[in-house]
Each structure stands twice: as structure tokens, then as C-alpha cells.
Amino acid sequence: MEKSEHYSSQNNLYDAIDDSRAVMNDKDKHLYNLLHRSTVKKLTFSSLSLKQAEKTAVLQKTGPCPKWYTPWRTRNFALKGNFLYYYKPNTKNIDDSIILGAVYIRGAALDGISMNGSKHVITITPPVPRRAGWSNDETSVFYIKFGSDTEAAEWQKTLKEVANKQR
């Protein structure tokens, strides 16, 4: 593979995905590619305008393989558009917080479960891989743990609206 072909394929990861559920608009394709490019400066809370997020919370996440021991990690989450972003906040300035990852929600499968003694867990199976080079199988499943049934129900309702393209 020539260098230019590798660069092109690396910068247009969405174009390589052959999945009929993964219908992204141009803006979402652009964001997906930005999030997955290793050569791009890290995206921050302010660069994605997450102050205008539709829903935010401090939750716990794990994945992609909780069958093995994978610790739950506390992260800040922000739902904006068709993406659920997660980040570890910068204590000095929230705007400088680096985005650690994102899950594409539109077209995703969502299920409420109880896992390893943890109640209030939602699984999100996105229609596209969560990370560059990953296949779209169990490695892309994302698990979020909530503090209560009420919080889980509210988030699941909102996420299902995005997943089912009702927004």
C-alpha cells in the first residue's frame, strides 16, 4: 500500500464500514473520523461545544469485555447530537478536558441488564466500531452503570430516542 493510500484510508475510517445500520450524515462522518484519527490533536470539551450538550452526568463505564475483570471507571458523559462522549474532567478548566472516546448512538442497540452484581447497567451496541481497527462485534459493546433505576430509565429513554432516529 502506498503512503497516500494509507493516509487516505486512515483519515476516512467511516468509508470502510459496510453496515446498513450505520447511516451517518456528513457531519457525523466528519466527527467520527476526527475522533478516530491518531494524527489529529486531541479533541477537547470546548472544541466539541459540549457546554451545549443535551444531557450530562458522572457515570461509570466498562468495556469492551466485562467477561474478564475490567474495572468500572468513573467518567463524565455528555450526549450531543448522535454521539455519547466521555472524558475525565480537567479540574483547573473544564474546557481543557480531553475527550477520551465516544459512542455513536444512532442505530445502536440498547439493553438494560444486571451484571456481576451491578444493577442499573445499560449495554450499548453501536452500529459502527468504537475504535479504529476494531471489528463491530463484542469489542464495541459499551457498558454504563447508573446510580439508580430512575437515572438508568431516564438515560435509556433519551438514548433510545437518539438510537431510533426520533430526534
VENNOR-V594769 format. One record per pair of residues at least 12 apart in sequence whose C-alpha atoms are under 10 Angstrom apart, sorted by the first residue. I is the first residue (numbers start at 1). J is the second residue. Records with the same first field share a line. If there is no record, write none. Layout:
# VENNOR-V594769
I: J / J
This chain:
# VENNOR-V594769
10: 33 / 36 / 37 / 38 / 39 / 132 / 133
11: 30 / 33 / 34 / 36 / 37 / 38 / 39 / 40
12: 29 / 30 / 32 / 33 / 34 / 36 / 37
13: 29 / 30 / 32 / 33 / 34 / 36 / 37 / 129 / 131 / 132 / 133
14: 28 / 29 / 30 / 31 / 32 / 33 / 36 / 128 / 129 / 132
15: 29 / 33
17: 127 / 128 / 129 / 135 / 136
18: 128
19: 127 / 128 / 136
20: 107 / 127
21: 106 / 107 / 108 / 126 / 127 / 128
22: 104 / 105 / 106 / 107 / 108 / 126 / 127 / 128 / 129
23: 106 / 107 / 127 / 128
24: 82 / 104 / 106 / 107 / 128
27: 81
28: 81 / 82 / 83 / 104 / 106
31: 48 / 83 / 102 / 104
32: 83 / 102 / 103 / 104 / 128 / 130 / 131 / 132
33: 132
35: 85 / 99 / 100 / 101 / 102 / 130 / 131 / 132
36: 101 / 102 / 130 / 131 / 132 / 133
37: 131 / 132
38: 132
41: 98
42: 97 / 98 / 99 / 100
43: 96 / 97 / 98 / 99 / 100 / 101
44: 87 / 89 / 94 / 95 / 96 / 97 / 98 / 99 / 100
45: 78 / 85 / 86 / 87 / 88 / 89 / 90 / 93 / 94 / 95 / 96 / 97 / 98 / 99
46: 94 / 95 / 96 / 97 / 98 / 99
47: 95 / 96 / 97 / 98 / 99
48: 80 / 85 / 95 / 99
49: 80 / 95
50: 77 / 78 / 79 / 80 / 85 / 95
51: 78 / 80 / 94 / 95
52: 78 / 79 / 80
53: 77 / 78 / 79 / 80 / 81 / 84 / 85
54: 78 / 79 / 80 / 81 / 158
55: 77 / 78 / 79 / 80 / 84 / 155 / 158 / 159
56: 76 / 77 / 78 / 79 / 80 / 84 / 85 / 86 / 155
57: 75 / 76 / 77 / 78 / 79 / 86 / 146 / 151 / 155
58: 74 / 75 / 76 / 77 / 78 / 86 / 87 / 88 / 146 / 147
59: 72 / 73 / 74 / 75 / 76 / 77 / 86 / 144 / 145 / 146 / 147
60: 72 / 73 / 74 / 75 / 76 / 77 / 121 / 143 / 144 / 145 / 146 / 147
61: 73 / 74 / 75 / 76 / 77 / 86 / 121 / 122 / 123 / 142 / 143 / 144 / 145 / 146
62: 74 / 123 / 141 / 142 / 143 / 144 / 145
63: 123 / 138 / 139 / 140 / 141 / 142 / 143 / 144
64: 130 / 137 / 138 / 139 / 140 / 141 / 142 / 143
65: 138 / 139 / 140 / 141 / 142 / 143
66: 115 / 116 / 141 / 142 / 143
67: 115 / 116
69: 116
72: 143 / 144 / 145
73: 88 / 144 / 145
74: 86 / 87 / 88 / 144 / 145
75: 87 / 88 / 89 / 100 / 144
76: 88 / 89 / 99
77: 89 / 99 / 101 / 102
78: 102
79: 102 / 103 / 105 / 155 / 158 / 159 / 162
80: 162
81: 104 / 105 / 106 / 162 / 167
82: 102 / 103 / 104 / 105 / 106 / 107 / 159 / 162 / 163 / 165 / 167
83: 101 / 102 / 103 / 104 / 105 / 106 / 159 / 162 / 163
84: 101 / 102 / 103 / 104 / 105 / 106 / 159
85: 99 / 100 / 101 / 102 / 103 / 104
86: 98 / 99 / 100 / 101 / 102 / 103
87: 99 / 100 / 101 / 102
88: 100
101: 130 / 131
102: 130 / 131
103: 124 / 125 / 126 / 127 / 128 / 129 / 130 / 131 / 140 / 141 / 142
104: 124 / 125 / 126 / 127 / 128 / 129 / 130 / 162 / 163
105: 124 / 125 / 126 / 127 / 128 / 159 / 160 / 161 / 162 / 163 / 164 / 165
106: 126 / 127 / 128 / 159 / 160 / 161 / 162 / 163 / 164 / 165 / 166 / 167
107: 125 / 126 / 127 / 128 / 160 / 161 / 162 / 163 / 164 / 165
108: 123 / 124 / 125 / 126 / 127 / 128 / 141 / 159 / 160 / 162 / 163 / 164
109: 123 / 124 / 125 / 126 / 127 / 141 / 159 / 160 / 163 / 164
110: 122 / 123 / 124 / 125 / 126 / 141 / 142 / 143 / 156 / 157 / 159 / 160 / 163
111: 123 / 124 / 125 / 143 / 156 / 160
112: 124 / 143 / 144 / 145 / 152 / 153 / 156
113: 143 / 145
114: 145
115: 143 / 145
118: 145 / 146 / 147
119: 145 / 146 / 147 / 148 / 149 / 152
120: 144 / 145 / 146 / 147 / 148 / 149 / 150 / 151 / 152 / 153
121: 143 / 144 / 145 / 146 / 147 / 148 / 149 / 152 / 156
122: 142 / 143 / 144 / 145 / 146 / 152 / 153 / 155 / 156
123: 141 / 142 / 143 / 144 / 145 / 156
124: 140 / 141 / 142 / 143 / 144 / 156 / 159 / 160 / 163
125: 137 / 138 / 139 / 140 / 141 / 142 / 143
126: 140 / 141 / 142 / 163
127: 140 / 141 / 163
128: 140
129: 141
130: 142
